[in-house]
Amino acid sequence: MNSFLTILVACWITSDANGFLATFRRTKYRQLRGRTPLSSIRMETFLNVEHTAGFDVQLGDNLFPTLVSRFQGDFDNYHQVVKDRKMGLIPRQGGGHEHFHVTLIPMPIDVLPNDIFPVEKQNDRCAAVVASYYFDGMPNKIFRLRMYILHCGGGDEQNDSSSQFDKEQGQTVQMRLYTFCPTLEKTLRQNSDDALNNWYTIISDHVLDHGCESFTELNRCDIQWTANPDKVRHAYLSEFSTTASSKGKKSVPIHAKMIHDHEQGGVLLESQMMPGTFIRIQDELSLWEDELWINDRGFDADTKNMVYGNWKGVPYQMMRVASIGRGDEMNVPGQYRRTVVAPDLRWTLGEKWRTPQEYEMKMIAIGGMTSQMNSSR
């Protein structure tokens, strides 16, 4: 299949008379979808990796497959928000957290352009994940939409700070961040209520026609994962309790941090919410089997005032709601199954997973929609 696609791309570059090749490409590609690509098989293998309780922090060659097997599914911080409100903490300057949810959908790498991978696109060293962040258990209230490209070995993002990180932390996995082109992002948002069944086809079709123009890299926003925490930037691990450990689970967390410009106050980016203004962003993460901590924050580049994140420095503590994998009975890539592992949080997956009465009670328990709290402040 790879040789066929190579020839097809070459033809695409040289000629597209009367739209014939565009039609041929789409028809042939859809025929090929009936076959399971190697990356989908490999991804399914990663998603079925058995997590051995209490494995040594030095994961060695198992870091990449362990990370990929965990970095999928749905995570939500509703329980943390309930605790905040009981203590009188509201978002932003109030010291509390917004209620938000992240859905991480594995994307077979076969359908993505080679050029967005910093190393040779191989299934045992590369992976792709589409991430949708939304407020208040409503999948159509997306505030951040990203594609993550993960790889181990090679790449050109190494600088002084990242090479030191390698020496101190051992084996690492790199992760690049991409946004979607406006047209593709608009279509994804319009189909966000059933992203699991729609987004694979939407993305693969768009890439087929537009290639690398479908994505824009967020320069210098590279994330680096390791089994060992940074003593300074992951200090929150000793400051705040983890529900993963309180439940007696022994999975060792994997940690990550944004590797560039930390000494300058964070990576400088133009704000998507307020075009024309610039913010500096910093980020650290910790990932267990059933929990994801996100210490993401942004500061006004001029005033240094905090723009988003938790004002008390407490990471967003996201509990796993569901795991996402390919359906066992399906041979077509892009068909997924969602397995709920936290029934008390399934309502955060969207309207199909709850009643209106249940949703109303959940919002009352946290003082209303946190997205509205933010807009009113």
HELIX and SHEET records of a PDB file:
HELIX    1   1 ASN A    2  THR A   14  1                                  13    
HELIX    2   2 ALA A   17  GLY A   19  5                                   3    
HELIX    3   3 PHE A   20  LEU A   32  1                                  13    
HELIX    4   4 LEU A   38  LEU A   47  1                                  10    
HELIX    5   5 GLY A   60  ASN A   62  5                                   3    
HELIX    6   6 LEU A   63  ARG A   70  1                                   8    
HELIX    7   7 TYR A   78  LYS A   86  1                                   9    
HELIX    8   8 ARG A   92  GLY A   94  5                                   3    
HELIX    9   9 ILE A  109  VAL A  111  5                                   3    
HELIX   10  10 ASN A  114  ILE A  116  5                                   3    
HELIX   11  11 ASP A  160  GLN A  169  1                                  10    
HELIX   12  12 PRO A  182  GLN A  190  1                                   9    
HELIX   13  13 SER A  192  ASP A  194  5                                   3    
HELIX   14  14 ALA A  195  HIS A  210  1                                  16    
HELIX   15  15 GLY A  211  SER A  214  5                                   4    
HELIX   16  16 TYR A  236  GLU A  239  1                                   4    
HELIX   17  17 THR A  243  SER A  246  1                                   4    
HELIX   18  18 PRO A  343  LEU A  349  5                                   7    
HELIX   19  19 GLU A  351  TRP A  353  5                                   3    
HELIX   20  20 PRO A  356  ALA A  365  1                                  10    
HELIX   21  21 THR A  370  SER A  375  1                                   6    
SHEET    1   A11 PHE A 215  GLU A 217  0                                        
SHEET    2   A11 THR A 172  PHE A 180 -1                                        
SHEET    3   A11 ILE A 142  HIS A 151 -1                                        
SHEET    4   A11 CYS A 126  PHE A 135 -1                                        
SHEET    5   A11 PHE A 100  PRO A 106 -1                                        
SHEET    6   A11 GLY A  73  ASP A  76 -1                                        
SHEET    7   A11 TYR A 316  ARG A 326 -1                                        
SHEET    8   A11 GLU A 291  ILE A 294 -1                                        
SHEET    9   A11 GLU A 284  LEU A 287 -1                                        
SHEET   10   A11 ILE A 254  MET A 258 -1                                        
SHEET   11   A11 ILE A 223  THR A 226 -1                                        
SHEET    1   B 8 PHE A 215  GLU A 217  0                                        
SHEET    2   B 8 THR A 172  PHE A 180 -1                                        
SHEET    3   B 8 ILE A 142  HIS A 151 -1                                        
SHEET    4   B 8 CYS A 126  PHE A 135 -1                                        
SHEET    5   B 8 PHE A 100  PRO A 106 -1                                        
SHEET    6   B 8 GLY A  73  ASP A  76 -1                                        
SHEET    7   B 8 TYR A 316  ARG A 326 -1                                        
SHEET    8   B 8 TYR A 336  VAL A 340 -1                                        
SHEET    1   C 4 VAL A 267  GLU A 270  0                                        
SHEET    2   C 4 PHE A 278  GLN A 282 -1                                        
SHEET    3   C 4 ARG A 297  ASP A 300 -1                                        
SHEET    4   C 4 MET A 306  TYR A 308 -1                                        
END                                                                             
